[in-house]
Amino acid sequence: MTPADVTNRGAEMFAHYAYAPNQLGYCGPAGSTALADGSRREIEKAARQFTGASPYLQVLSQMTGIGDPLDERIVESYWLGGGVGARLDRREFTAQLLAVIGPQAGHYWHHLTSGLADEAAPNHCFHVFGVYPWSRLLGKGMDEHPLSVLENCRITWGTVLSSDGVTAIVWRQALRWDGRALSLSPPSTQRVEAGLVAGDSCADLAAGEVVAVHWGRVCGRLTPQQAAALHDSTQRQLHATNRRFANQTT
């Protein structure tokens, strides 16, 4: 595989995983078609407008010495955990990340301090549970909405049971909150959008395949190694977030 192949695959992966929240209006440029059928350059331009993901890609690029923030190794490590980001010093990563996102967040998110290093990881799961404020709204009497956002925003894995070419039934674990801690439920079924890319009916999605899901849409097939990395990064983040909850109540 040539460097160009890795670069293009990284851009493609970023587009697939970022497509659903962008179409829902949560992240990235409004009205963009680049994630659906754009060129590498168009995807790169769109990626820079994702105020959540882009700082991670930049810092991962700087700290790993991999010059292209859309290199497949960086993009995979960000969305799924593990990989090149797993070897980075967490405190140094936190300091560099906060230097980028701190000015963007302004004075509204008071939790964006060096104390985040205790639960920090250079991946999307940390951003969902640690940087976004939603986990900090749990236990305040209105848990349903923040729990729903956390559930949909995190990347989850599931096994395809069936697909009609437009939607798929997947067997997956959901996020749950018992009033004190977050955990994953026993597996159950969920119907999700089946397109691996925008506009793709994904008619070839087969029963037994393990896929990643983001905001109710399949965004890619997972190898056993990728599924394990996503599982491990999720469990690690839940443990770190629950430790914060416990410290707040002691």
C-alpha positions in Angstrom: 0.0 0.0 0.0 1.4 3.4 -1.0 1.3 6.5 1.2 -1.3 7.9 -1.1 -3.5 4.9 -0.5 -3.2 5.4 3.3 -4.0 9.1 2.9 -7.1 8.4 0.8 -8.4 5.7 3.0 -8.0 7.9 6.1 -10.0 10.7 4.4 -12.6 8.2 3.4 -12.9 6.8 6.9 -13.2 10.3 8.4 -16.0 11.0 6.0 -17.9 7.8 6.8 -17.8 8.3 10.5 -18.5 12.0 10.4 -21.3 11.9 7.9 -24.3 11.1 10.3 -23.7 13.9 12.9 -23.0 16.3 10.1 -26.2 15.5 8.3 -28.1 16.0 11.6 -26.6 19.4 11.9 -24.4 18.7 15.0 -20.9 18.9 13.7 -19.0 20.3 10.8 -20.0 22.6 7.9 -23.7 23.1 7.2 -25.0 21.9 3.9 -21.7 20.2 2.9 -21.8 17.4 0.4 -18.0 16.7 0.7 -18.5 13.8 3.1 -20.9 12.1 0.7 -19.0 12.3 -2.5 -16.2 14.8 -2.2 -12.6 14.6 -3.3 -9.8 14.1 -0.9 -9.2 17.9 -0.9 -12.9 18.6 -0.2 -13.0 16.1 2.7 -9.9 17.7 4.1 -11.5 21.2 3.9 -14.7 19.9 5.6 -12.7 18.1 8.3 -11.0 21.3 9.4 -14.5 22.7 10.2 -15.3 19.9 12.7 -14.5 21.8 15.9 -14.7 18.6 17.9 -12.7 16.2 15.8 -10.2 18.5 14.1 -8.2 19.4 17.2 -7.6 15.8 18.0 -6.4 15.0 14.5 -4.1 18.0 14.6 -2.6 17.0 18.0 -2.3 13.4 17.1 -0.5 14.4 13.9 1.9 16.6 15.9 2.6 14.2 18.7 3.1 11.1 16.5 5.1 12.8 13.8 2.7 11.7 11.1 2.4 14.7 9.0 -1.1 14.2 7.5 -3.9 14.6 10.1 -6.1 12.5 7.8 -3.6 9.6 7.6 -5.5 6.4 8.1 -3.6 5.6 11.3 -4.6 8.9 12.9 -8.2 8.8 11.8 -8.7 5.2 13.0 -7.0 5.9 16.3 -9.3 8.9 16.9 -12.6 7.3 16.0 -11.9 3.8 17.5 -9.2 4.3 20.1 -6.0 2.3 20.4 -3.4 2.5 17.6 -0.9 5.3 17.4 -2.7 7.4 20.0 -2.4 4.7 22.7 1.3 5.3 23.1 1.1 9.0 23.8 1.6 10.6 27.2 -1.9 11.6 28.4 -0.8 14.7 30.3 1.1 16.1 27.4 -1.8 15.2 25.1 -4.2 17.0 27.4 -2.1 20.1 27.5 -1.8 20.3 23.8 -5.5 19.6 23.2 -6.6 22.3 25.7 -4.3 24.8 24.0 -6.4 24.3 20.9 -9.9 23.8 22.2 -9.7 26.1 25.2 -10.0 29.3 23.3 -12.8 27.9 21.2 -14.9 26.8 24.2 -14.5 30.1 26.0 -15.6 30.5 29.6 -18.7 28.3 29.2 -17.0 24.9 29.9 -15.3 25.4 33.2 -14.3 21.7 33.3 -11.7 22.1 30.5 -8.7 22.2 32.8 -5.5 20.2 33.3 -7.6 18.0 35.7 -9.0 16.3 32.6 -5.8 14.4 32.2 -7.0 11.9 34.8 -9.6 10.6 32.3 -8.1 11.9 29.0 -7.4 9.7 25.9 -6.7 10.9 22.4 -9.9 9.5 20.9 -13.6 10.3 20.2 -14.8 8.4 23.2 -13.0 10.8 25.6 -14.3 13.7 23.7 -17.9 12.5 24.2 -17.7 11.6 27.9 -14.9 14.0 29.1 -14.9 17.1 27.0 -18.5 17.5 26.0 -20.6 18.6 29.0 -23.3 15.9 28.7 -21.9 13.4 31.3 -21.9 16.3 33.8 -25.6 16.8 33.4 -26.4 13.2 34.6 -27.8 13.0 38.1 -29.4 16.4 38.1 -33.0 15.2 37.7 -33.2 15.2 33.9 -31.1 12.2 32.8 -33.0 11.1 29.7 -31.7 13.7 27.2 -28.0 13.7 28.2 -28.0 9.9 28.3 -29.5 9.8 24.8 -26.8 12.2 23.5 -24.0 10.2 25.0 -25.4 7.0 23.6 -25.8 8.3 20.0 -22.6 10.4 19.9 -20.3 7.6 21.1 -19.1 5.1 18.4 -20.6 1.7 19.2 -20.1 -1.8 17.7 -22.8 -4.3 16.8 -23.3 -7.5 14.9 -25.6 -7.4 11.9 -28.6 -9.8 12.2 -30.3 -8.8 9.0 -30.5 -6.0 6.4 -33.0 -5.0 3.8 -30.6 -2.8 2.0 -31.8 0.4 3.6 -31.8 -0.4 7.3 -30.2 -3.1 9.4 -31.0 -4.9 12.6 -27.9 -5.0 14.8 -27.2 -6.8 18.1 -25.5 -4.4 20.3 -25.1 -3.0 23.9 -26.7 0.3 24.9 -25.5 2.8 27.4 -27.3 2.9 30.7 -27.2 5.0 33.9 -28.3 3.8 37.3 -28.1 7.1 39.0 -24.5 6.7 40.1 -22.5 5.1 37.2 -22.6 4.4 33.5 -22.4 0.9 32.1 -23.3 -1.1 29.0 -26.5 -3.1 29.0 -26.8 -6.7 27.9 -27.0 -6.9 24.1 -30.4 -6.2 22.4 -31.5 -5.4 18.9 -31.6 -1.9 17.3 -32.6 -0.8 13.8 -30.1 1.5 12.2 -29.6 3.1 8.8 -27.5 0.7 6.8 -25.6 2.9 4.4 -21.9 2.6 4.8 -21.6 5.8 2.8 -24.1 8.5 2.1 -26.6 7.4 -0.5 -25.4 3.8 -0.5 -28.2 1.3 0.1 -25.6 -1.1 1.4 -27.3 -4.1 -0.1 -24.3 -6.3 0.5 -24.3 -5.9 4.3 -24.4 -9.4 5.5 -25.6 -11.1 8.7 -22.7 -11.8 11.1 -20.7 -8.8 10.1 -19.5 -6.5 12.9 -20.1 -2.8 12.2 -19.6 0.6 13.8 -22.6 2.8 14.4 -22.7 6.5 14.9 -25.9 8.5 15.4 -28.0 5.6 14.2 -26.1 4.9 11.0 -23.6 2.2 10.1 -20.4 4.0 9.3 -18.1 1.1 8.6 -17.3 -2.6 8.9 -14.9 -3.5 11.8 -12.1 -6.0 11.8 -11.7 -8.0 14.9 -8.8 -5.8 15.9 -10.8 -2.6 15.4 -13.7 -4.0 17.3 -11.4 -4.9 20.2 -9.9 -1.4 20.2 -13.3 0.2 20.3 -14.5 -2.1 23.1 -11.4 -1.4 25.1 -11.4 2.4 24.7 -15.1 2.5 25.6 -14.7 0.4 28.7 -11.6 2.5 29.7 -13.5 5.7 29.3 -16.6 4.5 31.2 -14.3 3.5 34.1 -12.6 6.9 34.1 -15.9 8.8 33.9 -17.4 6.7 36.7 -14.3 7.4 38.8 -15.1 11.1 38.4 -18.7 10.5 39.4 -17.5 8.6 42.5 -15.1 11.4 43.5 -17.8 14.0 43.1 -20.1 12.2 45.6 -17.5 11.4 48.3 
